[in-house]
């Protein structure tokens, strides 16, 4: 004796595809946000290193702006603003973004200080 199939079973066969189509855009947006946060964190680390390099240059009697720019990779050097006043070095860096609108607002900065040589 065979059991009769459940009458509502065929109606749920396409549910997995519908759920997949609904989840994919959410997963893509979540991945983009995570990548953006990683880019901002990496940019902060680069700004810290550039400010430190500029401070070492001040202590050695060299140009802090040149040293800070030399400490940055090419793409970051184009996005950096470096200011020095006495022994203080300020580095501002715009993080890379997927959207230009977001990039205008995502700027990280770091400062370092060293006693000028002399």
C-alpha positions as semicolon CSV with decimal commas, in nm:
position;residue;x (nm);y (nm);z (nm)
1;X;0,000;0,000;0,000
2;X;0,152;0,331;-0,102
3;X;0,096;0,655;0,076
4;X;-0,066;0,940;-0,112
5;X;0,153;1,246;-0,168
6;X;0,091;1,549;0,049
7;X;-0,136;1,793;-0,130
8;X;0,061;2,114;-0,040
9;X;0,410;1,979;-0,115
10;X;0,427;2,107;-0,475
11;X;0,352;2,465;-0,371
12;X;0,675;2,490;-0,167
13;X;0,911;2,362;-0,436
14;X;1,004;2,712;-0,560
15;X;1,045;2,867;-0,215
16;X;1,421;2,805;-0,200
17;X;1,476;2,996;-0,523
18;X;1,266;3,288;-0,399
19;X;1,460;3,300;-0,072
20;X;1,790;3,286;-0,259
21;X;1,689;3,575;-0,483
22;X;1,591;3,775;-0,174
23;X;1,913;3,700;0,018
24;X;2,169;3,761;-0,259
25;X;2,131;4,144;-0,268
26;X;2,151;4,157;0,111
27;X;2,468;3,946;0,108
28;X;2,625;4,168;-0,159
29;X;2,546;4,484;0,040
30;X;2,685;4,328;0,357
31;X;3,006;4,228;0,176
32;X;3,043;4,582;0,038
33;X;3,006;4,732;0,387
34;X;3,262;4,489;0,530
35;X;3,510;4,567;0,250
36;X;3,459;4,940;0,308
37;X;3,529;4,903;0,680
38;X;3,845;4,708;0,600
39;X;3,957;4,981;0,358
40;X;3,902;5,249;0,622
41;X;4,098;5,050;0,880
42;X;4,385;4,994;0,637
43;X;4,387;5,365;0,549
44;X;4,408;5,451;0,920
45;X;4,706;5,222;0,958
46;X;4,876;5,386;0,658
47;X;4,810;5,734;0,799
48;X;4,962;5,628;1,133
49;X;5,274;5,498;0,962
50;X;5,312;5,811;0,749
51;X;5,278;6,040;1,052
52;X;5,538;5,835;1,238
53;X;5,776;5,848;0,940
54;X;5,731;6,225;0,927
55;X;5,808;6,255;1,298
56;X;6,126;6,049;1,256
57;X;6,228;6,280;0,973
58;X;6,176;6,586;1,196
59;X;6,394;6,429;1,463
60;X;6,664;6,360;1,204
61;X;6,645;6,709;1,057
62;X;6,487;6,607;0,724
63;X;6,168;6,709;0,543
64;X;5,867;6,556;0,722
65;X;5,636;6,599;0,424
66;X;5,868;6,408;0,193
67;X;5,919;6,129;0,448
68;X;5,546;6,095;0,514
69;X;5,466;6,077;0,142
70;X;5,745;5,823;0,088
71;X;5,590;5,602;0,359
72;X;5,262;5,577;0,165
73;X;5,190;5,351;-0,133
74;X;5,126;5,532;-0,463
75;X;4,746;5,524;-0,449
76;X;4,744;5,657;-0,094
77;X;4,999;5,933;-0,161
78;X;4,758;6,079;-0,416
79;X;4,481;6,085;-0,152
80;X;4,688;6,227;0,136
81;X;4,725;6,574;0,280
82;X;5,026;6,634;0,501
83;X;5,088;6,934;0,721
84;X;5,375;7,004;0,955
85;X;5,421;7,273;1,215
86;X;5,735;7,267;1,424
87;X;5,761;6,908;1,535
88;X;5,397;6,814;1,477
89;X;5,301;6,615;1,168
90;X;4,935;6,576;1,063
91;X;4,838;6,325;0,795
92;X;4,486;6,310;0,649
93;X;4,401;6,030;0,410
94;X;4,083;5,968;0,211
95;X;3,998;5,600;0,219
96;X;3,926;5,421;-0,109
97;X;3,554;5,367;-0,166
98;X;3,315;5,204;-0,407
99;X;3,099;5,518;-0,421
100;X;3,242;5,869;-0,460
101;X;2,966;6,014;-0,243
102;X;3,083;5,799;0,048
103;X;3,450;5,872;-0,024
104;X;3,405;6,242;0,036
105;X;3,307;6,170;0,395
106;X;3,549;5,890;0,482
107;X;3,872;6,056;0,580
108;X;4,107;5,927;0,846
109;X;4,386;6,116;1,011
110;X;4,683;6,071;1,235
111;X;4,928;6,298;1,411
112;X;5,275;6,251;1,550
113;X;5,521;6,480;1,721
114;X;5,897;6,480;1,753
115;X;6,144;6,730;1,886
116;X;6,309;6,901;1,588
117;X;6,679;6,827;1,541
118;X;6,907;7,103;1,636
